[in-house]
Amino acid sequence: MRDSVPPSLVLSSHVASAAGIGNLFAGNLKRKFRWREGNQTMWSLPPTDSVLHLLSLVAVAAQGMTAALAAGRRSMDWLGVCFLGCITALGGGTLRDLFLGHYPLAWVQNPIYLALAGGAAFLTILMARLVHRLKLAFIVLDAIGLVVFTMIGCDIAWQMDATLPIVIVSGMVTGCAGGVLRDVLCNDVPLLFRSELYASVSVVTGLFYATAFGLKLNAELWTVLTFVLGISFRLLAVRYKWEMPKFVFTEEEEREP
């Protein structure tokens, strides 16, 4: 009975089996490739929002410069200034990535950020004596870093399908933590804990920026609007001494029956 089967039919069945296995293997490869491709796009900023990418480079340099100005008041050596610049510019994003489980870290994947932050800090050493109003420069540069890093933190959390509260907290950690690390290492009271609005600026900036996710607005236009809003809010808060209500509890009040 087996001899009656034509050789051509046996050969065609083997070819069909091989073709089926080949198609199955190709399909698995294609699915794996799509999964990896999806992961890569999920961990990066939207390619259409070139404005945010450009602002992120400006913010890294700006925070590196604020670190150099703060370090100069503490008479740090040049290497310490550059090191502090990297911590200030990249510390908030590093904490955000650790909290969210977002790997690889931004400066590990793109070491150019280390060079940019350290280079900006070193350049500030050379140019600081030419800047006559260092305090104003410090406030403006710090405001740029606060606002831009807040938007980046919100953007990354949103790409990870985080809820709105996590998106806002991610933006606040990214925007505020680097400056806190800078001030603590310089033995200063962090700007976050001083009188003018700071963390509140980050929260308002994050909320305004996050509305674009749900409304499907133009990414680049909304980034510019958010940047202008955040910078204006922070500088106006410094100029007019806008403050949050304070909790004051003195020893005299504690002793009262």
Buried (B, 14 or more C-beta within 10 A) or exposed (E): EEEEEEEEEEEEEEEEEEEEEEEEEEEEEEEEEEEEEEEEEEBEBBEEBEBBBEBBEBBBBBBBBBBBBBBBEEEBEEEBBBBBBBBBBBBBBBBBBEBBEBEEBBBEEEEEBBEBBBBBBBBBBEEBEEBEEBEEBBBBBBBBBBBBBBBBBBBBBBBBEBEBEBBBBBBBBBBBBBBBBBBEBBEEEBBBEEEBBBBBBBBBBBBBBBEBBEEEEEBBEBBBBBBEBBBEBBBEBBEEEBEEEEEEEEEEEEEEE
